[in-house]
Amino acid sequence: MGTAFYVIAAIFLLGVMVTVHEFGHFIAARMTGIPVKEFAVGFGPKLCSWKSKKHETLFFLRLIPAGGYCAFYGEDDAEGKEKNDPRNLNNYSVWKRMLTIALGPVMNFVLALLAATCLFCYIGEDVGGQYGYAVIQAVTENSPAAHAGIQAGDMIESINGQDAAGIADGEQFKVQQLIGSYREGDAPLKIVLSRNEEKTTVYLSPLYDETEKRMLIGVNLAFQYYPDYQPISIFRGIHLGADYCVRAGGTILSGLKALITTGDGFEDSAGPVGIVQMIAEETQKNGWEVYVQLLVLISVNLGLFNLIPIPGLDGSRILFLAIEAVRRKRVPQKIEAYVHLSGYVLLLGLMLVMTWKDILNIFR
């Protein structure tokens, strides 16, 4: 299958996650009796539309399947022109509005759990596989590996004539043990690499790293892994799926914390274009299991990100509702509306910046 197919699949994946999010708002509104003004699947030019006779909701199917929205009456009515409309969202109780807003991110978590559970039920549980060779992911500038000509994508087959695959004694990878056994004054290590299915031999001397307290050659490694999957029950699948989602959430929160506090990870962050490119490339390279794994990770990410109290996001609306519940009095609608509108502008600006960054990365 061609690259275009995987790009379309990536766009579809984003569309599913956003639509599920918006459907969370929609179904909660239906449950609480809050009228929905419009509900759209996709964005861009309208393909078709219809109106619910019972609820007067306008439904849209739009051209680009990478998004969607759920609009309410008077949602961001800064001037209060719709305050007397009985369908106005703000005329409903705090708990109804909070449930309606919160169920969007919650549905992203539900989608992630469902996808992870289905994945584990399909592939089974890894009961203990085997590790293969180490593959170079990145090479540090001016490191022994860089000076020796080692490149990303190289696979380390042997060091000083010893096979470098698998685990050594204990839990250390064999390649790490062989490099770590080097001492100053020893002859340079003879490393045999596999590069584009051809053998390449390099010689280098590791350097001692004071932080790591061990010998390093200046590379990031990924290790081949051959899992041993065993069939599982649906209940075990739910347990493994939930655990996977929790671990994904922890990793995402750690990354967000580092990004906000120190800026670490900004270079690796991506906007919509970069995410689509990454999903397409990883799926084409590693198969549909990775596609589902990315769905889980990005859906958890979307749910958590929307709960952050940034103006314009669900978290900000929940915060305003919490303040209203404590004060038993609404924050002036004009103030709240302008806060959310300013957030939309900032988020749109950030999206444009990230999209431009994605486009530049494509042509580098």
C-alpha positions as CSV (number, residue, x, y, z in Angstrom):
1,M,0.0,0.0,0.0
2,G,1.2,3.5,-0.9
3,T,2.2,6.3,1.5
4,A,-1.1,8.2,0.6
5,F,-3.1,5.3,2.1
6,Y,-1.2,5.6,5.5
7,V,-1.6,9.4,5.5
8,I,-5.4,9.0,5.0
9,A,-5.4,6.4,7.8
10,A,-3.5,8.8,10.1
11,I,-6.0,11.7,9.3
12,F,-8.9,9.3,10.0
13,L,-7.4,8.3,13.3
14,L,-7.2,12.0,14.4
15,G,-10.8,12.4,13.2
16,V,-12.0,9.4,15.3
17,M,-10.4,10.8,18.4
18,V,-11.8,14.3,18.0
19,T,-15.2,13.0,17.1
20,V,-15.3,10.7,20.1
21,H,-14.4,13.7,22.3
22,E,-17.1,15.8,20.8
23,F,-19.6,12.9,21.0
24,G,-18.8,12.8,24.8
25,H,-20.1,16.4,25.1
26,F,-23.1,15.5,22.9
27,I,-24.2,12.4,24.7
28,A,-23.8,14.1,28.1
29,A,-26.0,17.0,26.9
30,R,-28.6,14.6,25.7
31,M,-28.5,12.8,29.1
32,T,-28.9,16.1,31.0
33,G,-31.4,17.7,28.7
34,I,-29.2,20.5,27.5
35,P,-30.0,21.4,23.8
36,V,-27.2,21.0,21.3
37,K,-27.1,23.6,18.5
38,E,-24.8,21.9,16.1
39,F,-22.8,18.7,15.9
40,A,-20.3,18.1,13.1
41,V,-18.0,15.3,12.0
42,G,-15.0,16.6,10.2
43,F,-14.3,20.2,9.3
44,G,-14.0,22.3,6.2
45,P,-16.6,22.4,3.4
46,K,-20.0,20.8,4.1
47,L,-20.7,17.5,2.4
48,C,-24.2,17.1,3.8
49,S,-26.4,18.2,6.7
50,W,-29.7,17.3,8.4
51,K,-31.8,18.6,11.3
52,S,-33.2,16.6,14.2
53,K,-36.9,17.1,14.3
54,K,-37.1,16.2,18.0
55,H,-34.2,18.2,19.3
56,E,-33.6,20.8,16.6
57,T,-29.9,19.9,16.4
58,L,-28.2,20.6,13.1
59,F,-25.9,17.7,12.1
60,F,-23.0,18.2,9.6
61,L,-20.7,15.8,7.7
62,R,-17.7,17.9,6.5
63,L,-15.0,17.2,4.0
64,I,-11.8,16.8,6.1
65,P,-12.2,13.9,8.6
66,A,-9.6,15.1,11.1
67,G,-11.9,16.9,13.5
68,G,-15.4,18.0,14.5
69,Y,-17.3,20.1,17.0
70,C,-20.3,20.2,19.3
71,A,-21.8,23.7,19.6
72,F,-24.2,24.9,22.3
73,Y,-26.6,27.9,22.4
74,G,-25.0,30.9,24.1
75,E,-21.8,29.0,24.8
76,D,-19.4,32.0,24.3
77,D,-22.0,34.8,24.1
78,A,-19.8,37.6,25.3
79,E,-22.5,40.3,24.8
80,G,-25.3,38.3,26.4
81,K,-27.5,38.5,23.4
82,E,-28.8,35.0,24.0
83,K,-29.1,35.1,27.8
84,N,-32.9,34.9,27.6
85,D,-33.0,32.0,25.3
86,P,-34.2,29.0,27.3
87,R,-31.9,26.8,25.3
88,N,-28.8,28.8,26.5
89,L,-26.2,26.5,28.0
90,N,-25.5,28.9,30.8
91,N,-29.1,28.6,32.1
92,Y,-28.6,25.0,33.2
93,S,-27.3,23.9,36.6
94,V,-23.6,23.7,37.3
95,W,-23.5,19.9,37.6
96,K,-25.3,19.5,34.2
97,R,-22.8,21.8,32.5
98,M,-19.8,20.3,34.3
99,L,-20.9,16.7,33.3
100,T,-21.4,17.9,29.7
101,I,-18.0,19.4,29.5
102,A,-16.1,16.7,31.4
103,L,-17.5,13.8,29.4
104,G,-15.5,15.0,26.3
105,P,-12.0,14.2,27.8
106,V,-13.5,11.1,29.6
107,M,-14.6,9.7,26.3
108,N,-11.0,10.0,25.1
109,F,-9.9,7.9,28.0
110,V,-12.7,5.4,27.3
111,L,-11.6,5.1,23.7
112,A,-8.0,4.6,24.7
113,L,-9.0,1.8,27.2
114,L,-11.3,0.1,24.6
115,A,-8.5,0.2,21.9
116,A,-5.9,-1.0,24.4
117,T,-8.1,-3.8,25.6
118,C,-8.9,-5.0,22.1
119,L,-5.2,-4.9,21.2
120,F,-4.2,-7.1,24.1
121,C,-7.1,-9.5,23.5
122,Y,-6.0,-9.8,19.9
123,I,-2.2,-10.2,20.4
124,G,-2.3,-11.8,23.9
125,E,-0.1,-11.2,26.9
126,D,3.7,-11.2,26.7
127,V,4.8,-13.8,29.2
128,G,8.5,-13.3,28.6
129,G,10.2,-12.8,25.3
130,Q,13.8,-12.6,24.2
131,Y,16.0,-9.6,23.4
132,G,18.1,-9.5,20.2
133,Y,20.6,-7.0,19.0
134,A,21.0,-3.3,19.9
135,V,20.1,-0.8,17.1
136,I,21.6,2.7,17.2
137,Q,18.8,5.4,17.5
138,A,21.0,8.5,17.7
139,V,24.7,9.4,17.9
140,T,26.0,12.2,20.2
141,E,28.1,14.8,18.4
142,N,31.9,14.6,19.1
143,S,31.5,11.3,20.9
144,P,33.7,8.2,20.4
145,A,30.8,6.7,18.3
146,A,30.6,9.8,16.1
147,H,34.4,9.9,15.5
148,A,34.3,6.2,14.6
149,G,31.7,6.8,12.0
150,I,28.8,5.0,13.7
151,Q,25.4,6.0,12.3
152,A,21.8,5.9,13.4
153,G,20.2,2.7,12.1
154,D,23.4,0.6,12.6
155,M,23.0,-2.7,14.5
156,I,25.7,-3.9,16.8
157,E,26.4,-7.5,16.1
158,S,29.6,-8.1,18.1
159,I,32.2,-6.4,20.3
160,N,35.7,-7.8,20.5
161,G,34.5,-11.0,18.8
162,Q,31.7,-11.6,21.3
163,D,28.1,-11.8,20.2
164,A,26.3,-8.7,21.5
165,A,22.7,-9.9,21.4
166,G,20.5,-10.4,24.4
167,I,20.8,-10.0,28.1
168,A,24.0,-10.7,30.0
169,D,24.2,-11.9,33.6
170,G,21.5,-10.1,35.7
171,E,19.3,-7.6,33.9
172,Q,22.0,-5.7,32.0
173,F,22.0,-5.8,28.2
174,K,25.1,-7.7,26.9
175,V,26.2,-4.8,24.6
176,Q,26.2,-2.5,27.7
177,Q,28.2,-5.0,29.7
178,L,30.8,-5.4,26.9
179,I,31.2,-1.6,26.6
180,G,31.2,-1.1,30.3
181,S,34.0,-3.6,30.8
182,Y,36.4,-1.4,28.9
183,R,39.1,0.3,31.0
184,E,41.4,3.2,30.2
185,G,44.6,1.9,28.5
186,D,42.8,-1.1,26.9
187,A,43.0,-1.6,23.2
188,P,40.2,0.1,21.3
189,L,37.0,-2.0,21.1
190,K,36.4,-3.8,17.8
191,I,32.7,-3.3,17.0
192,V,31.1,-5.1,14.1
193,L,28.0,-3.4,12.8
194,S,25.3,-4.3,10.3
195,R,24.5,-1.4,8.0
196,N,22.1,-1.8,5.2
197,E,22.6,-5.6,5.4
198,E,26.4,-5.2,5.0
199,K,29.0,-5.7,7.7
200,T,31.1,-2.7,8.9
201,T,33.9,-2.8,11.4
202,V,34.8,0.2,13.6
203,Y,37.4,0.7,16.4
204,L,36.8,3.1,19.3
205,S,37.7,3.7,22.9
206,P,34.7,4.5,25.3
207,L,34.9,7.4,27.7
208,Y,34.0,7.4,31.4
209,D,30.8,9.4,32.2
210,E,30.8,11.0,35.7
211,T,27.1,11.3,35.7
212,E,26.3,7.8,34.6
213,K,29.3,6.3,36.5
214,R,30.1,4.0,33.6
215,M,31.8,3.8,30.2
216,L,29.9,5.2,27.3
217,I,30.4,5.5,23.5
218,G,27.8,8.3,22.9
219,V,24.8,6.5,21.4
220,N,21.1,6.0,22.2
221,L,20.1,2.4,21.8
222,A,16.9,0.5,21.1
223,F,16.9,-3.3,21.5
224,Q,15.2,-5.8,19.3
225,Y,12.6,-7.7,21.2
226,Y,10.8,-10.9,20.3
227,P,7.8,-11.3,22.5
228,D,6.1,-14.6,23.5
229,Y,2.4,-13.9,23.4
230,Q,-0.2,-16.1,25.2
231,P,-4.0,-15.9,24.8
232,I,-5.9,-14.1,27.5
233,S,-9.4,-13.6,28.7
234,I,-11.4,-10.4,28.2
235,F,-11.0,-9.5,31.9
236,R,-7.2,-9.9,31.7
237,G,-7.3,-7.8,28.5
238,I,-9.1,-5.0,30.4
239,H,-6.6,-5.1,33.2
240,L,-3.6,-4.9,30.8
241,G,-5.3,-2.2,28.8
242,A,-6.0,-0.1,31.8
243,D,-2.4,-0.5,33.0
244,Y,-1.1,0.5,29.6
245,C,-3.3,3.6,29.6
246,V,-2.2,4.6,33.1
247,R,1.5,4.2,32.2
248,A,0.9,6.2,29.0
249,G,-0.8,8.9,31.0
250,G,2.2,9.1,33.5
251,T,4.7,9.4,30.6
252,I,2.6,12.1,29.0
253,L,2.2,14.1,32.3
254,S,6.0,13.9,32.9
255,G,6.6,15.2,29.4
256,L,4.1,18.0,29.8
257,K,5.7,19.0,33.1
258,A,9.2,19.1,31.6
259,L,7.9,21.1,28.6
260,I,6.2,23.7,30.8
261,T,8.9,24.0,33.4
262,T,12.1,23.7,31.4
263,G,11.1,23.7,27.8
264,D,12.6,20.2,27.3
265,G,10.9,18.3,24.5
266,F,9.8,21.3,22.5
267,E,12.0,20.3,19.6
268,D,10.4,16.9,19.6
269,S,6.8,18.2,19.8
270,A,4.6,18.3,16.8
271,G,1.4,19.9,15.5
272,P,-1.3,18.3,13.4
273,V,0.9,17.9,10.3
274,G,3.7,16.4,12.3
275,I,1.4,14.0,14.1
276,V,-0.2,12.8,10.8
277,Q,3.3,12.3,9.4
278,M,4.5,10.4,12.4
279,I,1.4,8.1,12.5
280,A,1.7,7.4,8.8
281,E,5.4,6.6,8.9
282,E,5.2,4.4,12.1
283,T,2.2,2.5,10.7
284,Q,3.8,1.9,7.4
285,K,7.1,0.8,9.0
286,N,5.8,-1.2,11.9
287,G,2.2,-2.3,11.1
288,W,-1.3,-1.9,12.4
289,E,-0.5,-2.9,16.0
290,V,1.6,0.3,16.3
291,Y,-1.4,2.2,14.7
292,V,-3.6,1.1,17.6
293,Q,-0.9,1.9,20.1
294,L,-0.6,5.4,18.7
295,L,-4.4,5.7,18.9
296,V,-4.2,4.9,22.7
297,L,-1.3,7.2,23.4
298,I,-2.7,10.2,21.4
299,S,-6.2,9.7,22.8
300,V,-4.9,9.7,26.4
301,N,-2.8,12.8,25.5
302,L,-5.9,14.5,24.1
303,G,-7.9,13.8,27.2
304,L,-5.3,15.0,29.6
305,F,-4.4,18.1,27.6
306,N,-8.0,19.1,27.5
307,L,-8.3,18.9,31.3
308,I,-5.5,21.5,31.7
309,P,-7.1,24.8,32.8
310,I,-5.9,26.7,29.7
311,P,-8.4,29.3,28.4
312,G,-10.4,27.8,25.6
313,L,-10.0,24.2,26.7
314,D,-12.4,22.0,28.7
315,G,-10.2,22.3,31.8
316,S,-10.7,26.1,31.8
317,R,-14.5,25.7,31.6
318,I,-14.5,23.2,34.4
319,L,-12.5,25.6,36.5
320,F,-15.0,28.4,36.0
321,L,-17.8,26.0,36.9
322,A,-16.0,25.0,40.1
323,I,-15.6,28.6,41.0
324,E,-19.3,29.1,40.3
325,A,-20.2,26.1,42.5
326,V,-18.1,27.5,45.4
327,R,-19.3,31.1,45.1
328,R,-22.9,30.0,44.2
329,K,-22.7,32.8,41.7
330,R,-21.5,32.9,38.1
331,V,-18.4,34.7,37.0
332,P,-19.7,37.5,34.8
333,Q,-20.5,35.9,31.4
334,K,-18.7,38.6,29.5
335,I,-15.4,38.0,31.4
336,E,-15.6,34.2,31.0
337,A,-16.5,34.5,27.3
338,Y,-13.5,36.8,26.6
339,V,-11.2,34.5,28.5
340,H,-12.2,31.5,26.4
341,L,-12.1,33.5,23.2
342,S,-8.6,34.8,24.0
343,G,-7.6,31.2,24.7
344,Y,-8.9,30.1,21.2
345,V,-6.8,32.8,19.6
346,L,-3.7,31.7,21.5
347,L,-4.3,28.1,20.7
348,L,-4.9,28.9,17.1
349,G,-1.6,30.9,17.0
350,L,0.2,28.0,18.7
351,M,-1.3,25.5,16.1
352,L,-0.1,27.7,13.3
353,V,3.4,27.9,14.7
354,M,3.6,24.1,15.2
355,T,2.2,23.5,11.7
356,W,4.9,25.8,10.2
357,K,7.5,23.9,12.3
358,D,6.1,20.6,11.0
359,I,6.3,21.8,7.4
360,L,9.9,23.0,7.8
361,N,10.8,19.6,9.3
362,I,9.4,17.8,6.3
363,F,11.6,19.6,3.9
364,R,14.8,19.4,6.0
